[in-house]
Amino acid sequence: MKTVLQTIQSGTPYLEKAGVDSPRLNMEHLLAHVMGCKRMDLYLRFNEPLEEKTLEPLRDLTRRRAKREPLQHLLGSIEFMGREFKCDTRALIPRPETEELVEKILSYYKKHSLPAPDKILDMGTGSGVIGLSLAHAFPEAHATLADISPDALALARENAEKTALPEERTTFILTDLFQNLSGGPFDLIVANLPYIAADEVPTLSAEVQKDPVLALDGGPAGTEIIATFLEALAPHAVPGALIALEIGAGQSPALLPVLEHSGLQEARSVPDYSGRDRFLFSSAP
């Protein structure tokens, strides 16, 4: 009967051979998932023997991971801003950069001693992690979560329930950008819209290609959807509203002029923690 440590050690080379990044870490996450414990708890249980009822589902998950099914989909959840959110094929897997965006927004409010927003708009909400995290951070605010995908909106609703956000504090709107939007104007508008160039989508990693194409393809240059969003934004923002977006690395030279042409003020590019061009911040006139 294999122990916890032996199981990790035998599964790691299998995932490594399949081209999975951080294979041991992946094995630990999968094993902790089937054992119903935290990954760090495994280190206290290395010598514990594993029964077939644990090994059988682990083998299935390991095979699926070797076929490059995303780890987050196999686990069914992801941690974001200290909360656990459901994660599946209905929406983009939240990236660490997206968590940085929320952190930078909260830091901006604190640094400038701004009053908390009353109305938040999360455009292209996907699984809802941005809008819901901001709603939790600003407990008096009402969050409108908008997306073109009914599947993504359904997942966002489930995450609102999972994170125990009161129903009356959220509105979910199926819309193509501002087409069917209501509930504004907003004093905090955040968006993580598709920003991958169409011809680059097929070249992405096998895991990323499991995300919905709708959430990846930003048009021929990757900036078209974001530009359309920015050009129509001003009437939906209260004067002085904070506008914050996640963009693709290196896209700010193409998008900053769009912000300025749209009448948005103090447009600036904000790097992520690794120094890459990743976010746009501005304020409404």
GIHUZI-V862071 format. One line per field, one symbol per residue. ss: DSSP state (H for helix, E for strand, C for the rest). A space follows every 50 residues. Layout:
ss: ???
//
This chain:
ss: CCEHHHHHHHHHHHHHHCCCCCHHHHHHHHHHHHHCCCHHHHHHCCCCEC CHHHHHHHHHHHHHHHCCCCHHHHHCEEEECCEEEECCCCCCCCCHHHHH HHHHHHHHHHHCCCCCCCEEEEECCCCCHHHHHHHHHCCCCEEEEEECCH HHHHHHHHHHHHCCCCHHHEEEEECCCCCCCCCCCEEEEEECCCCECHHH HHHCCCCHHHCCHHHCECCCCCCHHHHHHHHCCHHHEEEEEEEEEECCCC CHHHHHHHHHHCCCEEEEEEECCCCCEEEEEEECC
//
